[in-house]
C-alpha cells in the first residue's frame, strides 16, 4: 500500500511539472494581452481549488488529474509575478530587491514545507491535512492578491484580432509540445537509464528533435515577415541573454541534490537545509541591494566559484566525519550562485523583452529553470548509475553508491558554468541600475 501511494505521489508530481512546463509560455503570452491581474488571480484560484480537491481525492486517477491542474495554476501565476513586478516597480534598487524577494520566497517555502511534512510524519497526521492546510493558505493568498494586486497599466482593448494575431500560437504549440515530450523522457531516464532503449522513448526523442528544428525555422519565418515571434532567433545572438540562460540551466541542474542522494526524511532534510535557507535569504537581499553597484560579471563569477566548493566538499566528505566539518559548509554555500543568478538573469531577460511582453519574459525564465531541473535530475541519474554499476557496492542504488558520482558530476558542471560566466560575461559590467 505504501509503495502504491508513493508511486501515485511521484506520478502526480511529474504530471504537475509537465502541465506547468507546457502552459508557461501560453500563460505568459495571454497575460501580455489580457492583463496580468486576471491571469495571476486565475492561477491562485486554480491552485486553491485543486489543492483542496487533492485532499478529498479517492482514486489515483483523480489525484493525478488534480495535480495536473495545479501545474496549470502554477504556470499562470509564475510568469505574471515577474510582469506585475516590472510594471509597478521602477528600474533600479527597488526592482532589484523585488526580484531578490521572489527568489528567496521559493527556498523559504520549500523549508516550511519540509518542516511541516516532517512534523506531520512524526505525529502521524494524515497526508490529506497537508493539502487542506495548503489550500486554506492559498485561499487567503487569493483574497489578498485580489485586494492588493494593481490593475496594471492601461492596455489596448482585447479583441478577437489581437488574440489571434498578437500571440504566436503556432510557436507556443511547437515549443510546449517539444518541452513536454522532452521532460517526460527525462523523467523516464531519471528512473532508469535503460528506459532510453524503449521504443516509445526513442520515438518521443525523435519527435522532440523534429519539433525543435521546426521551432527554429518558424521563428525565422515569423521574423522575416515582421510577425509576432515567441522567442526571436535574434535574441540568442544577444550574448548576455544566451549566456545567462545557459548558466540558469546548469545552476538549476545541480540544485537540490542533497535530499535526493542522501535519501533523508523530510524533517532531517529540513534541519540540514536550515543554514542553507537562512544564508540564502541574506544572499538574496544583499544581491537586490548591491547588484546595481557591483561589476556584474565579477559578481556572478565570484559567487559561481563559491558555489563550486559545495559539491566538491560533498564529494570528498567521509561518512565518519562530523556534520560540521564539510557537510555544514557545503549546505551553507550551495545556494549562493543560484540566488544571485536568479536576480541577475531575471533582470537581463526582462531587459531583452519589450515592456509589454514581460509576462512572456517571466515564462521564458521559468521554462529555462524548469528545463534545467529536469536535465539535472536525468543527467545525475545517468552518471550515478553508469559509475555505480561498475562499483563494488552490493546495492547499486544506495546513497553510498550514488553520492560520489552525483557530487563529482555537480562539481564538474559548476566548473563549466563558472568558465562560461568568466568568458562570456566580460562585457556585462553593470545591470539593474535605473538607467541600464
RODO-2510 file (C-alpha; in nm, 4 decimals, decimal comma):
residues 436
     n   res          X          Y          Z
     1     x     0,0000     0,0000     0,0000
     2     x     0,2824     0,2423     0,0896
     3     x     0,4570     0,1663    -0,2412
     4     x     0,1361     0,2323    -0,4380
     5     x     0,0810     0,5657    -0,2611
     6     x     0,4428     0,6605    -0,3290
     7     x     0,4018     0,5818    -0,6989
     8     x     0,0842     0,7911    -0,7164
     9     x     0,2571     1,0872    -0,5499
    10     x     0,5516     1,0538    -0,7915
    11     x     0,3230     1,0393    -1,0963
    12     x     0,1278     1,3383    -0,9675
    13     x     0,4472     1,5398    -0,9217
    14     x     0,5670     1,4525    -1,2728
    15     x     0,2248     1,5352    -1,4205
    16     x     0,2148     1,8721    -1,2431
    17     x     0,5625     1,9608    -1,3686
    18     x     0,4744     1,8582    -1,7241
    19     x     0,1488     2,0554    -1,7173
    20     x     0,3248     2,3617    -1,5792
    21     x     0,6069     2,3432    -1,8323
    22     x     0,3659     2,3068    -2,1242
    23     x     0,1498     2,6034    -2,0156
    24     x     0,4101     2,8599    -1,9045
    25     x     0,4669     3,0212    -2,2447
    26     x     0,0949     3,0183    -2,3241
    27     x     0,0044     3,1806    -1,9917
    28     x     0,2737     3,4461    -2,0300
    29     x     0,1668     3,5329    -2,3856
    30     x    -0,2013     3,5573    -2,2955
    31     x    -0,1240     3,7668    -1,9852
    32     x     0,0543     4,0234    -2,2019
    33     x    -0,2693     4,0646    -2,3998
    34     x    -0,5468     4,0429    -2,1396
    35     x    -0,3505     4,1736    -1,8400
    36     x    -0,1527     4,0268    -1,5527
    37     x    -0,4185     4,0592    -1,2856
    38     x    -0,6797     3,8275    -1,4347
    39     x    -0,4280     3,5547    -1,5219
    40     x    -0,2493     3,5757    -1,1865
    41     x    -0,5726     3,5655    -0,9861
    42     x    -0,6963     3,2796    -1,2027
    43     x    -0,3792     3,0870    -1,1221
    44     x    -0,4165     3,1499    -0,7479
    45     x    -0,7785     3,0353    -0,7500
    46     x    -0,6981     2,7276    -0,9577
    47     x    -0,4236     2,6306    -0,7133
    48     x    -0,6551     2,6803    -0,4132
    49     x    -0,9363     2,4757    -0,5688
    50     x    -0,7310     2,1823    -0,6913
    51     x    -0,5054     2,1603    -0,3860
    52     x    -0,8244     2,1220    -0,1823
    53     x    -0,9537     1,8716    -0,4387
    54     x    -0,6367     1,6633    -0,3959
    55     x    -0,7161     1,6397    -0,0256
    56     x    -1,0521     1,4748    -0,0972
    57     x    -0,9350     1,2616    -0,3933
    58     x    -1,0394     0,8980    -0,3629
    59     x    -0,8575     0,7394    -0,6558
    60     x    -0,5110     0,7641    -0,8049
    61     x    -0,6517     0,8945    -1,1334
    62     x    -0,8324     1,1788    -0,9552
    63     x    -0,5171     1,2664    -0,7658
    64     x    -0,3083     1,2816    -1,0831
    65     x    -0,5678     1,4926    -1,2694
    66     x    -0,5933     1,7402    -0,9820
    67     x    -0,2136     1,7593    -0,9745
    68     x    -0,2090     1,8457    -1,3440
    69     x    -0,4476     2,1359    -1,2843
    70     x    -0,2222     2,2560    -1,0025
    71     x     0,0586     2,2656    -1,2573
    72     x    -0,1554     2,4796    -1,4869
    73     x    -0,2323     2,7164    -1,1989
    74     x     0,1386     2,7457    -1,1202
    75     x     0,2088     2,8241    -1,4853
    76     x    -0,0454     3,1073    -1,4723
    77     x     0,0978     3,2571    -1,1556
    78     x     0,4765     3,2442    -1,2031
    79     x     0,5145     3,4498    -1,5256
    80     x     0,2683     3,7157    -1,4151
    81     x     0,4527     3,7669    -1,0859
    82     x     0,7517     3,8857    -1,2894
    83     x     0,5364     4,1128    -1,5067
    84     x     0,3466     4,2595    -1,2113
    85     x     0,6799     4,3486    -1,0517
    86     x     0,8276     4,5150    -1,3613
    87     x     0,5059     4,7048    -1,4389
    88     x     0,4663     4,8510    -1,0897
    89     x     0,8217     4,8941    -0,9590
    90     x     1,0621     5,1337    -1,1367
    91     x     1,4047     5,0253    -1,2569
    92     x     1,6809     5,0415    -1,0016
    93     x     1,7332     4,9175    -0,6489
    94     x     1,3614     4,8753    -0,5738
    95     x     1,3062     4,6411    -0,8681
    96     x     1,6266     4,4532    -0,7874
    97     x     1,5094     4,3928    -0,4316
    98     x     1,1720     4,2837    -0,5679
    99     x     1,3361     4,0173    -0,7839
   100     x     1,5516     3,9032    -0,4932
   101     x     1,2417     3,8668    -0,2742
   102     x     1,0806     3,6489    -0,5410
   103     x     1,3969     3,4409    -0,5362
   104     x     1,4076     3,3935    -0,1598
   105     x     1,0362     3,3061    -0,1396
   106     x     1,0903     2,9694    -0,3094
   107     x     1,3567     2,8230    -0,0727
   108     x     1,1690     2,9601     0,2283
   109     x     0,8520     2,7892     0,1049
   110     x     1,0445     2,4661     0,0496
   111     x     1,1882     2,4839     0,4004
   112     x     0,8484     2,5428     0,5621
   113     x     0,7019     2,2565     0,3589
   114     x     0,9800     2,0172     0,4620
   115     x     0,9418     2,1072     0,8291
   116     x     0,5628     2,0646     0,8224
   117     x     0,5931     1,7367     0,6313
   118     x     0,8418     1,6088     0,8882
   119     x     0,6212     1,7134     1,1795
   120     x     0,3130     1,5558     1,0209
   121     x     0,5087     1,2362     0,9612
   122     x     0,6333     1,2238     1,3205
   123     x     0,2875     1,2934     1,4659
   124     x     0,1059     1,0543     1,2354
   125     x    -0,1092     1,3290     1,0811
   126     x    -0,2900     1,2251     0,7640
   127     x    -0,1377     1,3479     0,4375
   128     x    -0,4797     1,4911     0,3486
   129     x    -0,4447     1,7505     0,6244
   130     x    -0,1374     1,8910     0,4458
   131     x    -0,3459     1,9581     0,1360
   132     x    -0,6255     2,1166     0,3394
   133     x    -0,3739     2,3433     0,5122
   134     x    -0,2101     2,4489     0,1840
   135     x    -0,5497     2,5038     0,0222
   136     x    -0,6546     2,7321     0,3088
   137     x    -0,3339     2,9320     0,2756
   138     x    -0,3884     2,9640    -0,0999
   139     x    -0,7440     3,0902    -0,0474
   140     x    -0,6090     3,3572     0,1873
   141     x    -0,3407     3,4485    -0,0673
   142     x    -0,6038     3,4680    -0,3427
   143     x    -0,8115     3,7143    -0,1417
   144     x    -0,5042     3,9227    -0,0587
   145     x    -0,3969     3,9202    -0,4242
   146     x    -0,7434     4,0339    -0,5350
   147     x    -0,7332     4,3134    -0,2766
   148     x    -0,3733     4,4280    -0,3236
   149     x    -0,2741     4,3482    -0,6819
   150     x    -0,2778     4,6612    -0,9002
   151     x    -0,4927     4,6599    -1,2139
   152     x    -0,1834     4,7226    -1,4211
   153     x    -0,1117     4,9714    -1,6931
   154     x    -0,3822     5,0595    -1,9421
   155     x    -0,3804     4,8242    -2,2365
   156     x    -0,5434     4,8185    -2,5731
   157     x    -0,8892     4,6709    -2,5864
   158     x    -0,8826     4,2940    -2,6035
   159     x    -1,0249     4,1967    -2,9393
   160     x    -1,0505     3,8771    -3,1373
   161     x    -0,7923     4,0128    -3,3817
   162     x    -0,5402     4,0812    -3,1044
   163     x    -0,5918     3,7379    -2,9552
   164     x    -0,5354     3,5731    -3,2934
   165     x    -0,2509     3,7825    -3,4323
   166     x    -0,0967     3,9196    -3,1118
   167     x     0,0112     3,5766    -2,9893
   168     x     0,2399     3,3309    -3,1666
   169     x     0,0052     3,0343    -3,1266
   170     x     0,1997     2,8037    -3,3555
   171     x     0,5271     2,8859    -3,1817
   172     x     0,3669     2,8133    -2,8433
   173     x     0,2254     2,4827    -2,9695
   174     x     0,5593     2,3689    -3,1123
   175     x     0,7726     2,4754    -2,8141
   176     x     0,5322     2,3498    -2,5469
   177     x     0,4966     2,0138    -2,7199
   178     x     0,8737     1,9755    -2,7511
   179     x     0,9349     2,0718    -2,3879
   180     x     0,6581     1,8434    -2,2644
   181     x     0,7845     1,5420    -2,4584
   182     x     1,1465     1,6036    -2,3598
   183     x     1,0553     1,6497    -1,9930
   184     x     0,8647     1,3217    -1,9977
   185     x     1,1604     1,1337    -2,1496
   186     x     1,3995     1,2918    -1,8975
   187     x     1,1676     1,1859    -1,6157
   188     x     1,1778     0,8319    -1,7532
   189     x     1,5572     0,8405    -1,7705
   190     x     1,5792     0,9641    -1,4116
   191     x     1,4113     0,6391    -1,3032
   192     x     1,6464     0,4175    -1,5065
   193     x     1,8841     0,4930    -1,7911
   194     x     1,7812     0,1658    -1,9562
   195     x     1,4485     0,3297    -2,0381
   196     x     1,6232     0,5098    -2,3244
   197     x     1,6142     0,1818    -2,5177
   198     x     1,2339     0,1734    -2,5113
   199     x     1,0691     0,2233    -2,8498
   200     x     0,8283     0,4833    -2,7108
   201     x     1,1066     0,6972    -2,5620
   202     x     1,3155     0,6770    -2,8778
   203     x     1,0147     0,7868    -3,0825
   204     x     0,9416     1,0745    -2,8451
   205     x     1,3030     1,1935    -2,8624
   206     x     1,2897     1,1854    -3,2426
   207     x     0,9654     1,3846    -3,2428
   208     x     1,1212     1,6330    -2,9979
   209     x     1,4167     1,6831    -3,2336
   210     x     1,1856     1,7472    -3,5284
   211     x     0,9832     1,9953    -3,3213
   212     x     1,2988     2,1792    -3,2063
   213     x     1,4168     2,2225    -3,5652
   214     x     1,0666     2,3275    -3,6714
   215     x     1,0617     2,5899    -3,3957
   216     x     1,3862     2,7463    -3,5217
   217     x     1,2524     2,7641    -3,8773
   218     x     0,9192     2,9029    -3,7560
   219     x     1,0917     3,1780    -3,5564
   220     x     1,2924     3,2682    -3,8681
   221     x     0,9739     3,2729    -4,0739
   222     x     0,7939     3,4986    -3,8251
   223     x     1,0907     3,7337    -3,8037
   224     x     1,1312     3,7591    -4,1822
   225     x     0,7734     3,8837    -4,2226
   226     x     0,7804     4,1059    -3,9108
   227     x     0,5137     3,8967    -3,7413
   228     x     0,4887     3,8166    -3,3690
   229     x     0,7552     3,5632    -3,2736
   230     x     0,7524     3,3802    -2,9412
   231     x     1,1305     3,3958    -2,8886
   232     x     1,3027     3,5610    -3,1813
   233     x     1,6155     3,3871    -3,3090
   234     x     1,7955     3,7207    -3,2805
   235     x     1,7628     3,7035    -2,9008
   236     x     2,0016     3,4097    -2,8893
   237     x     2,2651     3,6251    -3,0591
   238     x     2,2484     3,8515    -2,7556
   239     x     2,5500     3,7199    -2,5635
   240     x     2,4239     3,8356    -2,2254
   241     x     2,0839     3,6692    -2,2748
   242     x     2,2097     3,3360    -2,4110
   243     x     2,4942     3,3085    -2,1588
   244     x     2,2720     3,3695    -1,8585
   245     x     2,0175     3,1192    -1,9948
   246     x     2,2929     2,8577    -2,0164
   247     x     2,4061     2,9392    -1,6622
   248     x     2,0500     2,9113    -1,5324
   249     x     2,0150     2,5645    -1,6888
   250     x     2,3398     2,4412    -1,5327
   251     x     2,2793     2,6068    -1,1957
   252     x     1,9297     2,4643    -1,1604
   253     x     2,0548     2,1276    -1,2856
   254     x     2,2877     2,0856    -0,9877
   255     x     2,0448     2,2270    -0,7294
   256     x     1,8547     2,0208    -0,4720
   257     x     2,0751     1,7100    -0,4997
   258     x     2,1392     1,6713    -0,1267
   259     x     1,7992     1,5279    -0,0299
   260     x     1,7725     1,3158    -0,3455
   261     x     2,1099     1,1470    -0,2996
   262     x     2,1138     1,1139     0,0783
   263     x     1,7593     0,9742     0,0955
   264     x     1,6828     1,1607     0,4191
   265     x     1,3407     1,2063     0,5744
   266     x     1,1616     1,5370     0,5266
   267     x     1,2326     1,6605     0,8810
   268     x     1,6004     1,5568     0,8743
   269     x     1,6421     1,7283     0,5362
   270     x     1,4700     2,0402     0,6702
   271     x     1,7083     2,0619     0,9658
   272     x     2,0122     2,0201     0,7413
   273     x     1,8802     2,2723     0,4904
   274     x     1,8070     2,5369     0,7560
   275     x     2,1521     2,7032     0,7302
   276     x     2,1110     2,6925     0,3520
   277     x     1,7816     2,8818     0,3658
   278     x     1,8948     3,1398     0,6220
   279     x     2,2113     3,2108     0,4266
   280     x     2,0056     3,2183     0,1059
   281     x     1,7794     3,4891     0,2483
   282     x     2,0842     3,7004     0,3324
   283     x     2,2384     3,6449    -0,0128
   284     x     1,9131     3,7278    -0,1940
   285     x     1,8587     4,0511    -0,0045
   286     x     2,2238     4,1512    -0,0409
   287     x     2,2035     4,0849    -0,4162
   288     x     1,8974     4,3038    -0,4527
   289     x     2,0603     4,5853    -0,2597
   290     x     2,4047     4,5689    -0,4223
   291     x     2,3725     4,4252    -0,7745
   292     x     2,3412     4,7686    -0,9386
   293     x     2,6563     4,8909    -0,7596
   294     x     2,8884     4,5970    -0,8285
   295     x     3,0531     4,4885    -1,1559
   296     x     2,8037     4,2185    -1,2568
   297     x     3,0468     3,9906    -1,4403
   298     x     3,2897     3,9733    -1,1469
   299     x     2,9995     3,9345    -0,9037
   300     x     2,8475     3,6391    -1,0930
   301     x     3,1800     3,4620    -1,1448
   302     x     3,2755     3,5078    -0,7777
   303     x     2,9543     3,3533    -0,6446
   304     x     2,9885     3,0730    -0,9008
   305     x     3,3333     2,9904    -0,7645
   306     x     3,1958     2,9923    -0,4089
   307     x     2,9126     2,7547    -0,5033
   308     x     3,1579     2,5244    -0,6812
   309     x     3,3100     2,4493    -0,3410
   310     x     2,9831     2,2922    -0,2215
   311     x     2,9704     1,9766    -0,4406
   312     x     3,3476     1,9394    -0,4012
   313     x     3,3147     1,9238    -0,0227
   314     x     3,0285     1,6743    -0,0523
   315     x     3,2356     1,4602    -0,2902
   316     x     3,5309     1,4320    -0,0520
   317     x     3,3381     1,4059     0,2751
   318     x     3,3757     1,0850     0,4714
   319     x     3,0749     0,9245     0,6426
   320     x     3,2795     0,9138     0,9650
   321     x     3,3300     1,2916     0,9682
   322     x     3,1193     1,5234     1,1782
   323     x     2,8395     1,7134     1,0036
   324     x     3,0220     2,0389     1,0868
   325     x     3,3482     1,9537     0,9094
   326     x     3,2303     1,9507     0,5458
   327     x     2,8577     1,8974     0,5100
   328     x     2,7550     2,2086     0,7026
   329     x     2,9711     2,4368     0,4884
   330     x     2,8635     2,2631     0,1683
   331     x     2,4954     2,3086     0,2523
   332     x     2,5593     2,6663     0,3642
   333     x     2,7114     2,7971     0,0384
   334     x     2,5275     2,5850    -0,2191
   335     x     2,2526     2,8460    -0,2877
   336     x     2,4937     3,1342    -0,3440
   337     x     2,5164     3,1179    -0,7226
   338     x     2,1528     3,0224    -0,7705
   339     x     2,0278     3,3140    -0,5603
   340     x     2,2457     3,5709    -0,7366
   341     x     2,1833     3,4340    -1,0859
   342     x     1,8058     3,4344    -1,0211
   343     x     1,8062     3,8120    -0,9790
   344     x     2,0654     3,8844    -1,2488
   345     x     1,9019     3,6547    -1,5051
   346     x     1,5549     3,7972    -1,4435
   347     x     1,6908     4,1490    -1,4880
   348     x     1,8683     4,0510    -1,8105
   349     x     1,5765     3,8533    -1,9561
   350     x     1,3203     4,1242    -1,8858
   351     x     1,5598     4,3770    -2,0422
   352     x     1,5786     4,1583    -2,3539
   353     x     1,1993     4,1695    -2,3971
   354     x     0,9873     4,4762    -2,4581
   355     x     0,7919     4,6277    -2,1702
   356     x     0,4613     4,4872    -2,2968
   357     x     0,5903     4,1267    -2,3086
   358     x     0,7356     4,0899    -1,9597
   359     x     0,4891     3,8139    -1,8669
   360     x     0,6320     3,6174    -2,1584
   361     x     0,9809     3,7042    -2,0304
   362     x     0,8860     3,5607    -1,6917
   363     x     0,7545     3,2489    -1,8644
   364     x     1,0820     3,2101    -2,0547
   365     x     1,2862     3,2291    -1,7342
   366     x     1,0674     2,9771    -1,5519
   367     x     1,0705     2,7446    -1,8525
   368     x     1,4502     2,7567    -1,8701
   369     x     1,4927     2,6933    -1,4966
   370     x     1,2390     2,4083    -1,5049
   371     x     1,4183     2,2582    -1,8040
   372     x     1,7472     2,2833    -1,6147
   373     x     1,5979     2,0973    -1,3180
   374     x     1,4673     1,8176    -1,5426
   375     x     1,8003     1,7885    -1,7234
   376     x     1,9911     1,7856    -1,3954
   377     x     1,7877     1,5039    -1,2433
   378     x     1,8232     1,2905    -1,5576
   379     x     2,1954     1,3610    -1,6010
   380     x     2,2763     1,2901    -1,2363
   381     x     2,0785     0,9670    -1,2505
   382     x     2,2542     0,8590    -1,5713
   383     x     2,6036     0,9391    -1,4388
   384     x     2,5397     0,7822    -1,0999
   385     x     2,4036     0,4612    -1,2478
   386     x     2,6815     0,4389    -1,5063
   387     x     2,9506     0,4739    -1,2385
   388     x     2,7959     0,2676    -0,9609
   389     x     2,7028    -0,0235    -1,1872
   390     x     3,0754    -0,0945    -1,2076
   391     x     3,1460    -0,0251    -0,8415
   392     x     3,1955    -0,2673    -0,5542
   393     x     2,8710    -0,1698    -0,3789
   394     x     2,6186    -0,4522    -0,3497
   395     x     2,3228    -0,2118    -0,3518
   396     x     2,3814    -0,0078    -0,6656
   397     x     2,1015     0,2376    -0,5800
   398     x     2,2021     0,3029    -0,2203
   399     x     2,3003     0,6575    -0,1142
   400     x     2,6591     0,5460    -0,0511
   401     x     2,6840     0,4159    -0,4061
   402     x     2,5334     0,7262    -0,5651
   403     x     2,6863     1,0066    -0,3630
   404     x     3,0352     1,0273    -0,5120
   405     x     2,9258     1,0136    -0,8754
   406     x     2,6469     1,2681    -0,8243
   407     x     2,8573     1,5265    -0,6449
   408     x     3,1636     1,4901    -0,8663
   409     x     2,9329     1,5420    -1,1656
   410     x     2,7880     1,8509    -0,9964
   411     x     3,1375     1,9817    -0,9315
   412     x     3,2252     1,9415    -1,2990
   413     x     2,9087     2,1197    -1,4126
   414     x     2,9729     2,4081    -1,1734
   415     x     3,3239     2,4490    -1,3164
   416     x     3,1725     2,4604    -1,6669
   417     x     2,9212     2,7221    -1,5528
   418     x     3,1972     2,9327    -1,3953
   419     x     3,4047     2,9201    -1,7132
   420     x     3,1030     3,0197    -1,9227
   421     x     3,0415     3,3184    -1,6993
   422     x     3,4086     3,4207    -1,6951
   423     x     3,4495     3,4058    -2,0733
   424     x     3,1064     3,5185    -2,1954
   425     x     3,0073     3,7887    -1,9456
   426     x     3,3161     4,0073    -1,9736
   427     x     3,1117     4,2920    -2,1237
   428     x     2,8326     4,2681    -1,8663
   429     x     2,9677     4,5397    -1,6384
   430     x     2,6523     4,6788    -1,4784
   431     x     2,2911     4,5635    -1,4608
   432     x     1,9937     4,6703    -1,2532
   433     x     2,0633     5,0434    -1,2410
   434     x     1,7866     5,2934    -1,3028
   435     x     1,9341     5,3807    -1,6430
   436     x     2,0615     5,0378    -1,7566
***
